[in-house]
Amino acid sequence: MKKPSLITTIRTTTILTFIALAVLLVTIHAVKAIRESDAREDEMRQDFIDYQRRMIKDQVDRVVNVIDDSVSGNLSQAKDNARYRVNEAYMVAHSIYNQLKGKVEEKEIQSIIIEALRPVRFDNELGYYFICDFNGIARLIADTPEREGTSLLDFRDARGRYVVRDMIDIAKTQGEGYYTYNWTKPKETGGGYKKISFVKYFEPFGWYIGAGVYLDKIETSLQQIIADYVTKNRFGPNNQGYVFINEILDINGGNAFARIYANPNRPHDTGKLISDDYRDAKGKMFRREFLKGLRDHGECYVDYWYHKLNINEPRPKTSYFKLAADGRFMVAAGVYLDDVDEEIEKMHTVLRSQLKKSSIIISAVFLVAIVLIILLFNKLSKKVENDFLVFSDFFKRAAASSEYIVQENIIFGELDMLADSANRMLDDKMEVEEQLRNERERLLVTLHSIGDGVIATDTEGTILLMNGVAEQLTGWAVLEAVGRHVNDIMQTKEPGISGDQPTEKLDDGETRRERARTLISRSGSEYQIAANSSPISGDNGEILGEVIVFRDETENLRIEEELFKAQKLESVGFLAGGIAHDFNNILAGIFGNIELAKKEIRQSDKAFPYIQLAHESLQRAKSLTTQLLTFAKGGDPVIETVDLKQLISEVISFNLSGSPVKAEYDIPENIWPVHADDGQISQVITNLVINAKQAMENGGVLTIRTANIDAADSILNTESVRLEIEDNGTGMAEEVVARIFDPYFSTKPAGRGLGLSMVHSIVEKHRGRILVDSTLGKGTTFIIYLPAEKTIDTLLIGKGQEIEQVVSLPQLKILIVDDDEIIQMVLSEMLQLIGQKVDLASDGETGIQKYIQESRQGAPYDIILQDLTLPGGKGGKETAREILAFDSKARIIAISGYANDPIMAQYRQYGFSGRLAKPFKLKEVEKEILRVSTCKNTGR
């Protein structure tokens, strides 16, 4: 079936469309213009009404403000005058009372006060004073003295108010206040004169004193001011608009609900009463309507019909009504609404003329357009057909669309051919794109799933692809890196070779082995990487490029280094523990023998100073073993509750004695106690102070700070105390700070490199943390966190030792269990020297047998001094366990050259009653035996 020609169809359709469009446009334009005219008429009418209402409201509000200001000002002046006069009278009365009180009788004082106030006049001779007591008896009425001495409680004014009762109530409840009422007026008849008075309580006689000001002259002046104002301030066209004011007599309405107060159009009606029983030209009771609006809201608009000036027929009118002066006046203004009708009629005339002209113009324009279209289509039809053929060829080549053309929907033959060509081209394009898309997707998924960095280049080293890990390590985004040479992106160097080494060009097609390198990222960060590269080969075996794979080994190398350091420190611990233990056994024998020797010679003896010097030297040797023991594997501190404040003060003072370094303390009074071994923590502080002192050879300031840290804020996740020791010495470089806790590392020529290692070991064994912050040339700060015991009062720490009474040691039967003969001899001699009975055992089995045998014979040992490291057979712990199994009340004191042995730290958990660390002094032995022997229970 032959399809119609597109050109002919377009020409015919266009002509018919233009004709229909012309008719439709004329119709729409007419309808729209009429609707707009109607809407405009309503809008004009509403705008006119809104504008007129706003105008009359503004006029009324302006007059209301004038009335309120005038009433307020006049009334305020009257009030101030009355109050001033009463206060003046009050001071006169009070002065007379104070002068005569106690000298004459009260009645005479009252009479003097009354007579002093009686002749006083003010307010143009109309004002006077009055006094009344709380029983309502008039004491002074200067205007009508005949009423004095009579009760005025039942007197009412013109409005029926009990004036005297109300004044008494004001004086009783408030002490003073204003009261407005109607009263008689001097030299005038009648009692309907409005007056405002001020009354004040006079306590000595239970009176109230008052004075008032008449308001009728003020009212006359106010009315004249308001009338002049509204007369002068007309508004609207030709000043026909005006504001009128009525005085409200009864807001609820009635035959005389108001009085004309000021009306520029009816000046002669001033004072005339007004009734609400009045209808407008349409029969509407509009006065009752605005009264209801005033009662409900204090203001309102009312629409009604009223006769317009010089026009017999009534016209629509709107007025605005508002209360003023606290409801005393009704202020109103109105405008007629028929003025807008003339404007509306003018608009309709203009509209009809415009509709006629626009219809003619539209018809003519469309007629010319149709003629031009016919001429244009006839001239261009051949060219359009040829252009479509050109477009068909273009679409065959371009194939820019990815959406099929549905040929069944094509009406014209020219476009049908074009659609067929476009669809075939689209099929070919989409097939190729799908293949490329799938291939690229597989490649990208593979690249980004690899945990190592991957970079693919061509044979010249230009980057083609790069995954996310490579982005992260090199610091280059993929979009920036692609197209650059790989040497610009991968800045690497091998260990031991200075300068950057470029990535080798892959020209032999061989895979290179993995090599360790340092990668310098774009930001300057360095990563330790292991990298290798492999060639990318084409189908014919030719080299197309290479792929470089590398991974970050920085963290693995750091972990290996930390593990090595930990193993090195553990080795030192084993060595230190063994040396310290054996050395303490030796020192125990030497210490004991020297102390025994000191007991046998006098201080005046020539040998005594040498023995004393040897004793002091051994004390330093003991300190050395204490340091070695801090490295011992498993060597736990002997934890107690320690007053850190006292400990710091003692250690700092001792170590800075004679030094040019000054100590400054920032230690709160409420610093918490800590769980610590006081000896080990003393050694920590000592080492840090000595290091700081050496860093400030020429003097300086050592600042010591402490602070309580809550569990939520502590790096220990428990309540802790932070100790900071800060110096302003030479400081340390970053590479030194990184190694200061390593064993045998020291920056001092004669240093052993164990001081800070020992400090680190002690703090870690206390379950604490130590940090360091140092800047070369500025100083160093060590920060230590230790677990705290915030529930213990530091003032109670050590009180037991302070109040402990000195008790002489009774004679006891003591068994010494130790394999070292020297220790046996020294302990035996010490104990015998202080009057004790001693027995010896060289191993655990012998000790057990002796204890059982003596107990069964009825002469048990009071105390057992037992070494923890008994060789062969039963050890110290097993020996104590068997003795306690036989006698649960046995008192055993543990002895060890390994002071940080876990048993020594928690001796009670193993059944021991006490502990002695080798080497020991006689006083230490005596004190521990005394403590254990005098316990009320088992001593544990």
BELQUI-V53039 format. One record per residue. RES is the residue in one small letter. SS is DSSP state (hx for helix, st for strand, lp for the rest). PSI is psi in radians with two decimals (NA if undefined). NEAR is the number of other ideal C-beta (glycine too) atoms within 12 Angstrom. Layout:
# BELQUI-V53039
res,ss,psi,near
RES,SS,PSI,NEAR
RES,SS,PSI,NEAR
This chain:
# BELQUI-V53039
res,ss,psi,near
m,lp,2.22,6
k,lp,2.32,7
k,lp,2.59,17
p,lp,2.78,19
s,lp,2.38,22
l,hx,-0.71,25
i,hx,-0.82,27
t,hx,-0.75,20
t,hx,-0.74,21
i,hx,-0.72,25
r,hx,-0.89,25
t,hx,-0.81,19
t,hx,-0.65,21
t,hx,-0.75,22
i,hx,-0.85,26
l,hx,-0.67,17
t,hx,-0.73,20
f,hx,-0.70,26
i,hx,-0.84,21
a,hx,-0.66,17
l,hx,-0.65,23
a,hx,-0.82,26
v,hx,-0.80,19
l,hx,-0.71,17
l,hx,-0.71,23
v,hx,-0.77,26
t,hx,-0.84,19
i,hx,-0.71,19
h,hx,-0.73,26
a,hx,-0.83,23
v,hx,-0.76,15
k,hx,-0.72,20
a,hx,-0.68,26
i,hx,-0.77,19
r,hx,-0.72,15
e,hx,-0.61,21
s,hx,-0.77,25
d,hx,-0.77,18
a,hx,-0.68,16
r,hx,-0.67,24
e,hx,-0.81,23
d,hx,-0.69,17
e,hx,-0.75,19
m,hx,-0.76,26
r,hx,-0.79,24
q,hx,-0.72,17
d,hx,-0.73,19
f,hx,-0.82,27
i,hx,-0.79,26
d,hx,-0.74,19
y,hx,-0.80,21
q,hx,-0.70,33
r,hx,-0.73,28
r,hx,-0.66,20
m,hx,-0.86,25
i,hx,-0.55,37
k,hx,-0.75,29
d,hx,-0.74,23
q,hx,-0.77,34
v,hx,-0.75,38
d,hx,-0.66,23
r,hx,-0.74,25
v,hx,-0.68,42
v,hx,-0.74,36
n,hx,-0.71,21
v,hx,-0.78,30
i,hx,-0.86,38
d,hx,-0.77,26
d,hx,-0.72,20
s,hx,-0.83,31
v,hx,-0.81,31
s,hx,-0.76,21
g,hx,-0.82,19
n,hx,-0.76,29
l,hx,-0.70,27
s,hx,-0.70,19
q,hx,-0.75,22
a,hx,-0.73,35
k,hx,-0.79,29
d,hx,-0.69,18
n,hx,-0.81,29
a,hx,-0.77,39
r,hx,-0.72,28
y,hx,-0.77,21
r,hx,-0.73,35
v,hx,-0.76,44
n,hx,-0.62,23
e,hx,-0.81,24
a,hx,-0.67,37
y,hx,-0.74,33
m,hx,-0.66,20
v,hx,-0.84,26
a,hx,-0.75,38
h,hx,-0.67,25
s,hx,-0.78,18
i,hx,-0.75,28
y,hx,-0.79,27
n,hx,-0.58,15
q,hx,-0.64,16
l,hx,-0.13,22
k,st,2.22,20
g,lp,-0.22,10
k,lp,-0.65,13
v,st,2.97,16
e,lp,2.74,12
e,hx,-0.66,19
k,hx,-0.68,13
e,hx,-0.69,16
i,hx,-0.75,27
q,hx,-0.75,30
s,hx,-0.72,22
i,hx,-0.76,25
i,hx,-0.79,36
i,hx,-0.80,34
e,hx,-0.47,22
a,hx,-0.54,27
l,hx,-0.36,35
r,hx,-0.80,23
p,lp,-0.11,14
v,lp,2.29,26
r,lp,2.67,18
f,st,-3.13,24
d,lp,0.97,29
n,lp,0.72,15
e,lp,0.14,15
l,lp,-0.38,28
g,st,2.55,33
y,lp,2.97,37
y,st,2.61,43
f,st,2.57,43
i,st,2.41,44
c,st,2.53,40
d,st,3.07,32
f,lp,-0.06,27
n,lp,0.01,19
g,lp,0.10,27
i,st,2.21,25
a,st,2.15,32
r,st,-0.56,37
l,st,2.16,38
i,st,1.63,31
a,lp,-0.48,33
d,lp,-0.70,31
t,lp,1.37,21
p,hx,-0.33,20
e,hx,-0.35,11
r,hx,-0.19,23
e,lp,2.41,24
g,lp,-0.10,19
t,lp,2.79,20
s,st,2.32,20
l,lp,0.26,33
l,lp,-0.59,21
d,lp,0.12,13
f,lp,2.32,27
r,st,2.64,19
d,lp,-2.98,26
a,lp,-0.40,17
r,lp,0.12,16
g,lp,0.26,12
r,lp,2.47,19
y,st,1.65,20
v,hx,-0.90,35
v,hx,-0.72,37
r,hx,-0.75,25
d,hx,-0.70,31
m,hx,-0.70,43
i,hx,-0.74,30
d,hx,-0.73,22
i,hx,-0.80,28
a,hx,-0.68,34
k,hx,-0.84,21
t,hx,-0.62,15
q,hx,-0.33,18
g,lp,-0.62,18
e,st,2.79,27
g,st,3.03,26
y,st,2.70,29
y,st,2.25,37
t,st,2.33,31
y,st,-3.12,32
n,st,2.35,26
w,st,2.96,41
t,lp,2.79,28
k,lp,2.33,27
p,lp,2.38,22
k,lp,0.22,15
e,lp,2.65,15
t,lp,2.76,9
g,lp,2.91,14
g,lp,0.44,20
g,lp,0.52,19
y,st,2.16,28
k,st,2.40,30
k,st,2.53,39
i,st,2.24,36
s,st,2.73,42
f,st,2.21,38
v,st,2.58,42
k,st,2.37,37
y,st,2.24,31
f,st,1.74,36
e,hx,-0.72,19
p,hx,-0.63,21
f,hx,0.08,29
g,lp,0.62,21
w,st,2.93,39
y,st,2.40,45
i,st,2.35,47
g,st,2.82,47
a,st,2.62,44
g,st,2.95,41
v,st,2.30,39
y,st,2.44,35
l,lp,0.02,32
d,hx,-0.68,25
k,hx,-0.65,21
i,hx,-0.71,29
e,hx,-0.76,27
t,hx,-0.74,18
s,hx,-0.72,19
l,hx,-0.78,35
q,hx,-0.68,32
q,hx,-0.71,20
i,hx,-0.79,25
i,hx,-0.74,40
a,hx,-0.74,31
d,hx,-0.69,18
y,hx,-0.83,27
v,hx,-0.47,37
t,hx,-0.71,23
k,hx,-0.41,17
n,lp,1.12,23
r,lp,3.00,21
f,st,3.09,26
g,lp,-3.13,22
p,hx,2.26,13
n,hx,0.40,11
n,hx,0.62,14
q,lp,-0.36,18
g,st,2.56,31
y,lp,2.82,33
v,st,2.33,45
f,st,2.67,36
i,st,2.29,43
n,st,2.50,41
e,st,2.12,34
i,st,2.17,35
l,lp,-0.60,26
d,lp,1.87,22
i,lp,-0.32,27
n,lp,-0.08,16
g,lp,-2.99,25
g,lp,-3.10,18
n,lp,-0.39,15
a,lp,0.99,20
f,lp,-0.29,28
a,st,2.88,38
r,st,2.35,24
i,st,2.14,30
y,st,-0.72,39
a,st,2.11,39
n,st,1.87,30
p,lp,-0.50,29
n,lp,-0.25,22
r,lp,1.03,20
p,hx,-0.49,20
h,hx,-0.19,10
d,hx,0.10,19
t,lp,2.26,26
g,lp,-0.16,21
k,lp,2.41,18
l,st,2.62,20
i,st,2.44,32
s,lp,2.62,22
d,lp,-0.09,28
d,lp,1.28,15
y,lp,2.40,22
r,lp,2.62,18
d,lp,-2.98,25
a,lp,-0.36,19
k,lp,0.13,17
g,lp,0.22,11
k,lp,2.31,20
m,lp,1.26,19
f,hx,-0.42,31
r,hx,-0.69,31
r,hx,-0.59,25
e,hx,-0.78,24
f,hx,-0.47,40
l,hx,-0.72,35
k,hx,-0.72,21
g,hx,-0.67,25
l,hx,-0.69,34
r,hx,-0.71,22
d,hx,-0.71,14
h,hx,-0.20,15
g,lp,-0.09,23
e,st,2.73,26
c,st,2.81,28
y,st,2.51,30
v,st,2.26,32
d,st,2.39,26
y,st,3.07,30
w,st,2.33,24
y,st,2.63,29
h,st,2.25,17
k,lp,2.59,20
l,lp,2.28,17
n,lp,0.17,10
i,lp,2.26,14
n,lp,-0.67,9
e,lp,2.50,14
p,st,2.68,21
r,st,2.64,26
p,st,2.49,30
k,st,2.58,34
t,st,2.41,36
s,st,2.66,39
y,st,2.27,38
f,st,2.45,42
k,st,2.45,37
l,st,2.57,33
a,st,2.84,36
a,lp,0.89,31
d,lp,0.68,16
g,lp,0.05,24
r,lp,-0.64,30
f,st,2.63,39
m,st,2.08,46
v,st,2.33,44
a,st,2.75,46
a,st,2.63,40
g,st,2.82,38
v,st,2.65,38
y,st,2.56,31
l,lp,0.01,33
d,lp,-0.07,24
d,lp,-0.43,26
v,hx,-0.33,28
d,hx,-0.63,18
e,hx,-0.70,14
e,hx,-0.65,20
i,hx,-0.72,25
e,hx,-0.68,17
k,hx,-0.71,17
m,hx,-0.71,25
h,hx,-0.70,22
t,hx,-0.80,15
v,hx,-0.68,17
l,hx,-0.78,25
r,hx,-0.68,18
s,hx,-0.71,15
q,hx,-0.67,21
l,hx,-0.74,24
k,hx,-0.80,18
k,hx,-0.77,18
s,hx,-0.64,22
s,hx,-0.75,23
i,hx,-0.76,17
i,hx,-0.78,18
i,hx,-0.75,25
s,hx,-0.73,23
a,hx,-0.74,16
v,hx,-0.76,19
f,hx,-0.63,26
l,hx,-0.78,19
v,hx,-0.70,16
a,hx,-0.72,22
i,hx,-0.77,25
v,hx,-0.77,17
l,hx,-0.67,17
i,hx,-0.71,25
i,hx,-0.80,21
l,hx,-0.71,15
l,hx,-0.78,19
f,hx,-0.66,25
n,hx,-0.60,17
k,hx,-0.60,14
l,hx,0.01,17
s,hx,-0.77,22
k,hx,-0.73,14
k,hx,-0.63,15
v,hx,-0.70,24
e,hx,-0.79,22
n,hx,-0.67,15
d,hx,-0.62,19
f,hx,-0.67,26
l,hx,-0.68,20
v,hx,-0.74,16
f,hx,-0.61,21
s,hx,-0.81,25
d,hx,-0.66,17
f,hx,-0.76,17
f,hx,-0.55,26
k,hx,-0.64,23
r,hx,-0.73,16
a,hx,-0.87,16
a,lp,0.94,24
a,lp,-0.26,13
s,lp,2.62,19
s,lp,0.28,17
e,lp,2.35,13
y,lp,2.63,19
i,lp,2.19,24
v,lp,1.90,14
q,hx,-0.44,20
e,hx,-0.40,11
n,hx,-0.03,11
i,lp,2.24,20
i,lp,-0.66,19
f,lp,2.49,24
g,hx,-0.67,24
e,hx,-0.81,29
l,hx,-0.44,31
d,hx,-0.77,25
m,hx,-0.74,25
l,hx,-0.71,29
a,hx,-0.72,29
d,hx,-0.78,23
s,hx,-0.73,28
a,hx,-0.71,32
n,hx,-0.72,25
r,hx,-0.74,23
m,hx,-0.68,27
l,hx,-0.66,24
d,hx,-0.85,19
d,hx,-0.78,18
k,hx,-0.79,24
m,hx,-0.62,19
e,hx,-0.80,16
v,hx,-0.76,15
e,hx,-0.68,16
e,hx,-0.72,15
q,hx,-0.80,14
l,hx,-0.68,14
r,hx,-0.76,14
n,hx,-0.73,14
e,hx,-0.76,14
r,hx,-0.66,15
e,hx,-0.76,14
r,hx,-0.72,14
l,hx,-0.77,21
l,hx,-0.72,20
v,hx,-0.75,13
t,hx,-0.82,16
l,hx,-0.82,27
h,hx,-0.22,22
s,hx,-0.19,14
i,lp,2.32,23
g,lp,-0.23,17
d,lp,2.85,26
g,st,2.37,42
v,st,2.27,38
i,st,2.24,46
a,st,2.35,34
t,st,2.94,37
d,st,-2.99,26
t,lp,-0.33,22
e,lp,0.02,20
g,lp,0.13,27
t,st,2.29,25
i,st,2.28,35
l,st,-0.72,27
l,st,2.76,31
m,st,2.35,38
n,lp,3.11,31
g,hx,-0.64,23
v,hx,-0.71,26
a,hx,-0.66,41
e,hx,-0.83,26
q,hx,-0.77,26
l,hx,-0.69,41
t,hx,-0.38,40
g,lp,0.10,24
w,lp,2.28,29
a,lp,2.70,17
v,hx,-0.78,27
l,hx,-0.53,11
e,hx,-0.62,16
a,hx,-0.65,31
v,lp,2.25,23
g,lp,-0.26,20
r,lp,2.83,25
h,st,2.53,22
v,hx,-0.54,39
n,hx,-0.39,24
d,hx,-0.46,23
i,hx,-0.76,35
m,lp,1.66,40
q,st,1.89,29
t,st,2.81,35
k,st,2.60,24
e,lp,2.62,21
p,lp,2.35,16
g,lp,-0.08,10
i,lp,2.16,13
s,lp,2.69,9
g,lp,2.81,12
d,lp,2.49,18
q,st,2.12,21
p,lp,2.72,18
t,lp,2.29,34
e,lp,2.45,23
k,lp,2.29,23
l,lp,1.77,28
d,lp,-0.02,15
d,lp,-0.12,14
g,lp,0.27,20
e,lp,2.60,15
t,lp,2.31,17
r,st,2.50,24
r,st,2.85,11
e,st,2.33,18
r,st,2.54,25
a,st,2.28,25
r,st,2.88,36
t,st,2.10,31
l,st,2.22,40
i,st,1.97,24
s,lp,3.02,24
r,lp,-0.56,23
s,lp,-0.08,14
g,lp,-0.14,10
s,lp,2.59,18
e,st,2.42,24
y,st,2.41,35
q,st,2.05,29
i,st,2.77,37
a,st,2.15,28
a,st,2.58,38
n,st,2.90,27
s,st,2.63,35
s,st,2.61,25
p,st,2.69,26
i,st,2.07,26
s,st,2.56,18
g,lp,-3.05,13
d,lp,-0.54,7
n,lp,0.16,7
g,lp,-0.05,10
e,lp,2.62,13
i,st,2.11,22
l,st,-0.32,22
g,st,-2.77,28
e,st,2.79,36
v,st,2.25,36
i,st,2.20,45
v,st,2.26,29
f,st,2.62,39
r,st,2.68,29
d,st,2.05,28
e,lp,0.15,27
t,hx,-0.84,23
e,hx,-0.68,14
n,hx,-0.73,17
l,hx,-0.65,21
r,hx,-0.71,16
i,hx,-0.72,14
e,hx,-0.70,15
e,hx,-0.75,19
e,hx,-0.68,17
l,hx,-0.72,14
f,hx,-0.75,16
k,hx,-0.71,23
a,hx,-0.72,21
q,hx,-0.67,16
k,hx,-0.74,23
l,hx,-0.62,30
e,hx,-0.68,20
s,hx,-0.75,19
v,hx,-0.68,33
g,hx,-0.80,30
f,hx,-0.81,20
l,hx,-0.81,22
a,hx,-0.73,34
g,hx,-0.79,33
g,hx,-0.78,24
i,hx,-0.81,25
a,hx,-0.74,39
h,hx,-0.88,34
d,hx,-0.68,23
f,hx,-0.64,30
n,hx,-0.62,42
n,hx,-0.75,36
i,hx,-0.80,25
l,hx,-0.59,39
a,hx,-0.75,42
g,hx,-0.75,30
i,hx,-0.80,28
f,hx,-0.85,41
g,hx,-0.79,38
n,hx,-0.67,27
i,hx,-0.72,33
e,hx,-0.67,34
l,hx,-0.67,28
a,hx,-0.70,25
k,hx,-0.54,27
k,hx,-0.44,21
e,hx,-0.24,16
i,lp,2.71,18
r,lp,2.75,13
q,lp,-0.41,13
s,lp,-0.17,8
d,lp,2.52,14
k,lp,-0.50,10
a,lp,-0.26,17
f,hx,-0.77,19
p,hx,-0.62,16
y,hx,-0.70,16
i,hx,-0.70,26
q,hx,-0.71,19
l,hx,-0.69,15
a,hx,-0.66,22
h,hx,-0.73,27
e,hx,-0.65,17
s,hx,-0.69,18
l,hx,-0.56,30
q,hx,-0.68,21
r,hx,-0.60,15
a,hx,-0.64,25
k,hx,-0.69,32
s,hx,-0.67,27
l,hx,-0.74,25
t,hx,-0.60,39
t,hx,-0.72,40
q,hx,-0.73,36
l,hx,-0.63,36
l,hx,-0.40,47
t,lp,-0.36,45
f,lp,-0.14,39
a,lp,2.32,40
k,lp,2.19,26
g,lp,0.02,22
g,lp,1.77,38
d,lp,2.54,31
p,lp,2.70,39
v,lp,1.70,35
i,lp,2.28,28
e,st,3.02,26
t,st,2.06,28
v,st,2.34,38
d,lp,1.73,33
l,hx,-0.59,47
k,hx,-0.82,30
q,hx,-0.70,24
l,hx,-0.77,37
i,hx,-0.80,40
s,hx,-0.77,21
e,hx,-0.81,21
v,hx,-0.77,32
i,hx,-0.81,33
s,hx,-0.73,22
f,hx,-0.79,18
n,hx,-0.34,29
l,lp,0.07,31
s,lp,2.20,14
g,lp,0.09,9
s,lp,2.61,24
p,lp,0.01,16
v,st,2.32,31
k,st,2.38,20
a,st,2.33,32
e,st,2.31,19
y,st,2.44,25
d,st,1.34,21
i,lp,1.97,29
p,lp,2.66,16
e,lp,-0.52,14
n,lp,0.47,17
i,lp,2.38,37
w,lp,2.63,37
p,st,2.83,35
v,st,2.73,45
h,st,1.91,34
a,st,2.86,41
d,lp,1.92,34
d,hx,-0.56,30
g,hx,-0.78,31
q,hx,-0.71,42
i,hx,-0.60,42
s,hx,-0.72,31
q,hx,-0.65,37
v,hx,-0.88,45
i,hx,-0.70,41
t,hx,-0.86,31
n,hx,-0.74,38
l,hx,-0.65,41
v,hx,-0.72,37
i,hx,-0.76,29
n,hx,-0.75,35
a,hx,-0.71,41
k,hx,-0.68,30
q,hx,-0.48,27
a,hx,-0.22,34
m,lp,1.09,28
e,lp,-0.58,14
n,lp,0.29,13
g,lp,2.88,18
g,st,-2.87,27
v,st,2.23,24
l,st,2.03,40
t,st,2.22,29
i,st,2.14,38
r,st,2.57,26
t,st,2.72,36
a,st,2.53,26
n,st,2.30,29
i,st,2.13,30
d,lp,2.79,18
a,hx,-0.65,17
a,hx,-0.46,11
d,hx,-0.05,15
s,lp,2.49,24
i,lp,-0.19,21
l,lp,-0.12,27
n,lp,0.52,15
t,lp,2.90,24
e,lp,2.33,27
s,st,2.93,37
v,st,2.29,42
r,st,2.20,36
l,st,2.17,46
e,st,2.27,32
i,st,1.93,47
e,st,2.28,32
d,st,2.86,39
n,lp,0.77,25
g,lp,-2.54,32
t,lp,-0.40,25
g,lp,-3.12,27
m,lp,2.64,29
a,lp,2.86,17
e,hx,-0.70,14
e,hx,-0.47,13
v,hx,-0.76,23
v,hx,-0.63,23
a,lp,-0.34,17
r,lp,0.10,23
i,lp,-0.42,35
f,lp,0.03,33
d,lp,2.38,27
p,lp,2.42,33
y,lp,0.16,22
f,lp,2.20,26
s,lp,2.54,21
t,lp,-0.01,25
k,lp,2.44,18
p,lp,-0.66,8
a,lp,0.23,8
g,lp,2.59,19
r,lp,-0.30,20
g,lp,0.40,24
l,lp,-0.27,33
g,hx,-1.01,35
l,hx,-0.47,38
s,hx,-0.73,34
m,hx,-0.75,43
v,hx,-0.82,38
h,hx,-0.75,35
s,hx,-0.76,40
i,hx,-0.85,42
v,hx,-0.73,38
e,hx,-0.69,28
k,hx,-0.32,35
h,lp,0.14,40
r,lp,0.62,25
g,lp,-2.96,37
r,st,2.52,26
i,st,2.32,36
l,st,2.77,23
v,st,2.44,31
d,st,2.05,20
s,st,2.48,31
t,st,2.21,20
l,lp,2.18,17
g,lp,-0.13,13
k,lp,-0.49,18
g,st,3.13,27
t,st,2.50,36
t,st,2.14,30
f,st,2.32,39
i,st,2.15,28
i,st,2.30,39
y,st,2.22,34
l,st,2.48,47
p,st,2.47,34
a,st,2.84,36
e,st,1.51,27
k,lp,-0.24,23
t,lp,-0.12,12
i,lp,2.29,22
d,lp,2.19,17
t,hx,-0.40,29
l,hx,-0.33,15
l,hx,-0.16,16
i,lp,2.23,26
g,lp,0.01,21
k,hx,-0.54,14
g,hx,-0.71,12
q,hx,-0.59,14
e,hx,-0.61,12
i,hx,0.00,9
e,lp,2.17,13
q,lp,2.57,10
v,lp,2.04,11
v,lp,2.30,13
s,lp,2.49,13
l,lp,2.12,27
p,lp,2.93,18
q,lp,2.19,17
l,lp,2.81,30
k,st,2.03,28
i,st,2.36,42
l,st,2.19,43
i,st,2.12,43
v,st,1.81,46
d,lp,2.42,42
d,lp,-0.25,31
d,lp,2.07,33
e,hx,-0.62,15
i,hx,-0.76,23
i,hx,-0.73,39
q,hx,-0.84,33
m,hx,-0.79,22
v,hx,-0.82,38
l,hx,-0.74,49
s,hx,-0.81,28
e,hx,-0.73,27
m,hx,-0.84,40
l,hx,-0.69,34
q,hx,-0.56,23
l,hx,-0.53,23
i,lp,0.34,27
g,lp,0.44,17
q,lp,2.68,30
k,st,2.17,21
v,st,2.48,32
d,st,2.69,31
l,st,2.61,31
a,st,2.37,35
s,lp,-0.16,27
d,lp,3.00,27
g,hx,-0.73,34
e,hx,-0.76,23
t,hx,-0.71,26
g,hx,-0.72,40
i,hx,-0.82,34
q,hx,-0.76,24
k,hx,-0.74,31
y,hx,-0.76,38
i,hx,-0.78,22
q,hx,-0.85,19
e,hx,-0.60,26
s,hx,-0.72,22
r,hx,-0.45,13
q,lp,0.02,12
g,lp,0.15,8
a,lp,1.13,16
p,lp,2.79,25
y,lp,2.46,37
d,lp,-0.64,35
i,st,2.51,44
i,st,2.15,50
l,st,1.92,47
q,st,2.24,54
d,st,2.53,46
l,lp,-0.34,41
t,lp,1.21,34
l,lp,2.14,31
p,lp,2.55,17
g,lp,2.62,14
g,lp,-2.34,20
k,lp,2.31,27
g,lp,-3.11,27
g,hx,-0.72,40
k,hx,-0.74,29
e,hx,-0.65,26
t,hx,-0.81,43
a,hx,-0.64,42
r,hx,-0.72,23
e,hx,-0.66,28
i,hx,-0.77,39
l,hx,-0.50,26
a,hx,-0.57,16
f,hx,-0.74,26
d,lp,1.80,24
s,lp,-0.26,18
k,lp,0.14,23
a,lp,2.41,35
r,lp,1.94,38
i,st,2.25,49
i,st,2.12,49
a,st,2.38,45
i,st,2.35,47
s,st,2.48,44
g,lp,-0.14,42
y,lp,1.43,39
a,lp,-0.42,43
n,lp,0.33,43
d,lp,2.43,36
p,hx,-0.57,26
i,hx,-0.66,36
m,hx,-0.62,40
a,hx,-0.64,34
q,lp,0.93,21
y,hx,-0.59,34
r,hx,-0.54,23
q,hx,-0.35,16
y,hx,0.14,29
g,lp,-0.08,33
f,lp,2.64,38
s,lp,-0.30,34
g,st,-3.07,35
r,st,2.59,40
l,st,2.20,44
a,st,2.29,40
k,lp,2.53,44
p,lp,2.68,42
f,lp,2.78,36
k,lp,2.84,28
l,hx,-0.75,32
k,hx,-0.62,18
e,hx,-0.72,26
v,hx,-0.82,42
e,hx,-0.74,31
k,hx,-0.74,23
e,hx,-0.69,35
i,hx,-0.72,42
l,hx,-0.75,28
r,hx,-0.80,26
v,hx,-0.70,35
s,hx,-0.43,29
t,lp,0.05,24
c,lp,2.52,20
k,lp,-0.45,10
n,lp,-2.51,12
t,lp,-0.13,19
g,lp,-0.10,29
r,lp,NA,26
